[in-house]
Amino acid sequence: MIKLSEFEVNDKNVTLVIDRFKNSEYPRLKKLYQYYSADNEILSRVQEAGKPNNKLACAYAKYITKLQTGYFAGVPVKLKSSEEEYLQKYNEVMEDNFSSDVNFEMAKSASIFGYGVELVYQNEKAGTKFKKLDPREVILIFGTSMDEFLLCGIRYYTVSGLDNKAKEIAEVYTTTGKRYFERAYGKSKFVEIAEKEEGNIFNEVPFILYKNNEEMKSDFEDVISLNDSYDTAQSNTANDTDYFNDAYMVIEGSNDIADDTDDEDGNGAGGVSAAEKMKKNKILFFPDGGGAKFLVKDINDAATENYKNRLNGDIHKFSMTPDLGDEKFAGNLSGIAIKFKTIPLEEAATEKENKFRVGLKKRCELITAMLNLKLNRNWDFRDITEEFTRNLPVNEQELTNTVLSLAEYVSHRTLLELLPQVADVDEELKRIAGEKDEYDKLDYSFDGNTGDGIDE
């Protein structure tokens, strides 16, 4: 993300912005994705020839992202509105775009890179679409005013033809349209392709920014150095094991087995050494006071394990991610106990929700504008609200007791909204009403027979 007081779209400025992004922000994003892919710094470690060089890359970054994202976005966002027709049409657009999957991937992207980017557009069939973009291929330019107005967005990527010659493409989106720029391999400047220019039906830059937090930092960015230390400790432990397996045997005193000068046929060439003969016969001979032992380095295994345990604990603590393998999570915990142990995770999720809600509201604004234009309506995007639900195991018995205890005081809708098994409250209410209608149609007599005049 870049802030400028103004930005004129031309060959020179597009080239300057992209080169600035490649030299400043891109290396950071590349490093973050490498750690998410367990391509850690330890994999590039070089040791002296002949020495063990284990390289154990521990995928803490992926663990943190998966857990944080699963907890925050594992349950699809529910949409509500008092305008039934509006909600129905909006949900049709959501279903057409597989919004649950897009939302989850957007949250994962924000967890990895510190922010996610989405593009809203109209396809060839005039359908409203939105798609998650790779932050490594997007440059957002904001103004310096208090509103931080989005001046333009650039989608930057590289393509290769059948001749394997690569060229760089820059699609520049502004409030008025989309313009194309290309830079051939080996060239220093982008050149605009004027005939490819398109209009912009949204009348504003159709990029949406989803922040992971205010600082736009990755969930694991602050613990990369701890991850490196843990990788080093694990790798060194593996090296020590290899050293032990390859240890030298020290034979003390002189043994009485001399090197053979003759081979098995009695010839004077091709004999075996005393060491080889002992190995073959699996027998060691020592004079009085002699012996044998391995020459190994003394390892304080307890101290090493304590050090790695401290690193493991710090990684989870400072990333605000619980260690589910810890014995504290063992057993049949109550709902309150689980929530207490996941307080740091909830704190992080709350911040994510606040930032994510801003992005979803901007998406709703752009899509609603298209619905109003196509259907000649005047719907207000603020009439749709989003409801987030944490993906946390619940104690169903406790929840059921809570619902039953509230039955006399709150509406059926509110009770159903408390149940995670009910995905669509409106549909469930229709089913309940339908069952009640069917029951009311039955005319029971006092003797237990129906009133159809037929005795059993």
N, C-alpha and C positions, 0 to 999 in steps of 0.2 A: 504494500500500500504506500502510495506517494501523495504528499500534500503540496499543492502549488496554488499560487494566487490566481493563475489563469493558465490555460493550455490551448494553443492553436494547433490543430491537426494538420501537419505537413510532413514531408519526407524527413526533414532534419530533426524535428522534435520527436517523432516516433522512433527514429534511430537512437537518439540520445536517451530516451526513457527506457527502451528495451535493453540497451547496453548497460545502463545504470542498474537495472533490475538483475541482470545476469551477473554483475560483479558484486552486488551487495546482498540482496534478499535471497536469490536463488541458491547460493552455497549453503545458507542456513536451512532452507527447506529440503535440500538434497540430503544433508546430514541427518535431519530428523527422520526422513523416510528410510534412510539406511539403517538407523537404529531400530525403527519399527520392523524392518525386515531382518533383524538380527545380524546385520552386516556391521558389526561393532569394530571399534578401533583395534581390538586385540587381534583381529584376523590379519592385520598388516604387520604384526610383530616379527622381528628378525632376530635369530639367535646365532651364536657362533656355530660353525660346522662341527658336527659330531655330538652336539648337545641336544637333549630333548627339547622340542618346541611345540608343546600342545597349545592349541588356540581354542579355548572354550568361550563362545559368545553366548551369554545368557539373555534370553528374550524378555527382559523385564519391560521394555517399552511396549511390546505387543500385549503383554499381560495387563499392563496398566490401561492401555487404550481399550482393550476388549472389555475389561471389567467396568471402567468408567462409562463407556458408551452403552454397554448392555444394561447397566443400572438406570441410566438416564433415559435412553431411547428404546429400550427393549420392548416396551409396551407402546403400541401405536397411539399417536395423539388423537384425542377425541374432539370433534368440532360440534359446536352448539350454536343455534340461532333461533330467534322467535319467528323469523320469516321462513316458513317451510319450503316454499318454492325456491327461494334463494339458496337455502342450504342443500336442497336436492340437486340443483344445477351445479353448485360449487363442488359437491361430492362427486358428481359425474366427472368433472375435470380431474379431481384428485385420483379417482379410480383409473382413469385413462392414463395417468402418468405414474401409477404405482407409487403413490406418495409415501406410503409406509416405508418402502425400501429406500426411496430417495432421502427421506428424513433421517433414517438410520445411517446411511452412508455419509450424509452431510455432517451428522454429529461425529462420526468416526474421523472424517477429514479434519474437522475442527480440533479434535483431540490430538491428532498427529501433528498438524501444522500450526495450530493456534487459531486458525480460522478456516472457514469453508466458503466457497463461492458457487452461486447458482445463476444460471442464465434462463430467462423467460423469453419465449419466442413463439411465433406463429409458423406452423409447418405448411407444406404445400397444399394441404387440404383445409387450410384456415382453422386448424385446431390449435388451441392454446397448449403449449408444452413448456415444461421446465426440466432442466438437466443439471446435475452436479458436474462441476468442472474441476480439473486438477489445479490446485493453487500454484503449482510450479509453472503453469502455462497461462496465468492470468495476472494482469497488472491493473489495479484500480487506482485512479487518480482523483483525489478529493480536493475540494477547495479549502481555503484557509479561514473561511468565515466560521461563525459560531455554529451554524447548521451543518458544517462539513458536507456541503452539497457535492454529490458525485458528478464530476465534470465529464469523465469518460471512462470506458473500460476497454482494455486491450486483451484479446485472446491471441497468444503467441505460441506457435508450434513449428516443427520442422517436418517436411515431407520429402520423399525420394521418389523419383520416377523409375521407369523400367531401365533407364541407363544408369541407375544408382547415383545420379547426381542430386545432391540435397539442396533444398532451398528453404528459406525461412518465410513463414507466412504470418502476417499480423492483421487481425480483424479488429478494427477500431470502431467501437459503438459510442455514439453520442446521442444527444436528445433528438437530433434531427434525422439520423440515419446510421448506416453501417458502411464503412469504407475499407478497401482492401489494399494492403501493401505487401510487397515481396522483396526479398534480398537473395540474390543468387549466390551460390557457393563462391567464397573468395572475395566477394564484394563488401565494401565497408558501409554502404548506405541502403536503406529501404527505398523503394520506388513505388508510388501509388499506381494502382491499376484502376483508372477512372471508370472504365466501362462496367466494372463489377459493383459499383456503388448501389446501395439499396436504401429504401426509406425505413422509417421507424414509426410503426403504428401506435406505440405506447407513449410517444412524445416525452419520454424520459429514458435515461440509461437503464436498460433492462437487466442489470446485474444486481444480485442481492448478496450482501456480506453477512455471514453467520460467524460471530465472534465466539471463541471458546471462553474468553474472559476479557476484561477490559484491556489487559496488557497484550492480548492476542499471543499467549504463550502456549506451547504444547503441554499436555498433561504430564509428560515425562522429561521435559526439557531441563528442569532444575535438578534432576537426579542422574543425568548422563555421566557426570564425573564419578558418582558413587557406583554406577553400573560398570564403568571402566575398572574401578578398583576391585569390584567383585569378580569380574572376568579375569583380572590378573591373578587374584588369589586362587581362584579355581584352577586356572591354567598352571600356576606354579605348584599346586598340590599334585596335579597330574604329572608334572615334570619330576617331582620328588619320587612318585611311585615308579616312574620309568628308571630313575637313577637307582632305586632299590633293586629293580629287576635286573639291571645291568651291572650290579655291584661286582667289584673285584674280590676274589678269594685270596686271602693271605695265609700262606703255609709257613708256620714258624718251625725253625730247626731244619736240619738236613735229613732228607729221607734216604733210605738205602736202595731206592730204585734208580738205577742209572739209565741213561738214554740207551736205547738199543741201536746198535750199528748195523744189525742184520735185519732183513725182512723176514717174513714168515717161512720162506724157502731156504733161509740160511745164507743168502747172498749178502754181500757187504754194502749194499746200497738200498735206500728206501726204508730205513728203520723208522721207529716212532719215538717221540720224546717221552720222558717219564710222566709228564702231565697227561699226555694223551692216553698212555697206558693205564694210568689210574682212573681216568674217566671211563675208559672202555671196560675195565674190570669192576668199576664201582667200588673200589677199595682204596683207602688211604692208609699209608704206613708212616708212622712218626717215631722218631727216637724219643728217649726219655726227655720229658720237659717240652716236647714239641706240641703242635696243635694246628688247627685251621679255623678261620673265621672270615666273615664277609666284612669288607671295608665300606661302611655306609655312614651317611651323615645322620646324626641324631636329630630327630624332628619332634618338636613340641606340638603334637597333634591337637591337644586340648586348646592351646592358645590360638592355633590356626583356625580351629572351628569356631571359637568364641569371636574371633575377629570377623569371620564371614557372617556369623549370626548377627553381629552388630550392624554390618553393612546391609544385610537383608532387612533388618528392622528399620534402619534409617531410610532405605529406598521406599518402603511402604509408608512410613510416617510422613516423609516430606512430599510424596506424590499424592497424599491423602487417599491412599488405596489400601483397604484392609487385606491382610494375608489370610486367605480362606483356608490355607493349609495349616494354619496355626491351631493349636489344641484349644484355644479359647472359643473356637467356633464349633467344637465338637459337642455332641449331645443334642437333646431335644430342647432347644432354646425357645422361650416364649417370644411373642411378637415384640414386646417392649425391650427384651434383652437384645434381640437382633438389631433393632433400631438404635439402641444405645451404642452398640459396637460399630455401627456404620455411620456414626455422626460425621466424621470427616468426609466420607463419601457423599453424604447428604448435603453437606456444606458446598462441596464442589458442584454437585448436581443442581443446587439452587441457583448458583451463579450461571451455570450453563443454561438453565431454563430461562432466566431473565434475558440473556443475550439471544437465545434461540427464538424466543417469542417475537423479538423485534424483526428478525428475518422472516418468520412466518407471516407476520402482519404485512410486511412489504409485499410478499408473494400474493397474499389475499387482495391487496390493493390493486396490483397489476392485473390479476385474473378477473376481479370484479369489474374493472374498467372495460375489459373485453366482453364480459357477459352483458353489461349494460348497453354496449354498442351493438352487439348482435341481436339482443332480445328486446331492445328499446325499453329498458327498465331504468330505474333510478335507485338501485340498491346501494346501501352504505357499507363499505367493507368492515366498518367497526361493529356491525351487527353480528358478525361471526366471532366467537371466542374459542380459544384453544384450552383444552384440559390435559395436563400431563399426569401420568401415573408412573410411579417408580416400579421398576421390575425387581421386586423384593419378595422372597418367600414369605407367605403369611400363615399364621396359625388359624386354620379354617374354623376350628371349634370356637376360638375366642371371637372371631368375626361373626360367626353365626349367632352366638349368644348376644353380641352387641346389637345385631339387626333385630333379633326377637325382642330385646328389651326396649327398642325404640319404636316398635310397631304401632303403639297406641298414640304416639306423639308426632310422628312425621309422615309424610306422604309416601305412597308406594314408589313413586319415581325416585325419591331420595334414598329409600332403602335399596332399590335395585342398583343405584349408582354406587353404593358401597360394596357391591359384590363384584369381584374381579372376573367371575365366570360369565357375567352378562356383558357382552360386547356392545350390543345395540339396545339401549333402554327402551326406545320407542317401539321397536319390534317386539320386545318382551311384553310391554304393556298391551299391545294389540293381541298377542297370544292369550294373555290373561283375560282380556275382555271377550275374546272369541270363545274360550272355554266356559266363561260365565254364561254367555248367551246360550250355548249348547245345553248347559245344565238347567237353565230356566225353562227351556222348551220341554223338558221331561216332566210329565204329570204323574206323580207318584200317588197311589192310594194308601190308606192307612194300614192295609194288610201287607204292604211291601210290593204289591203288583202295580205295574204301570197302568195308566188309565186307558188302555187301548181295547179293553173289553175281552182280552184273551187271558184265560187262566192258565197257569203253568201246570 
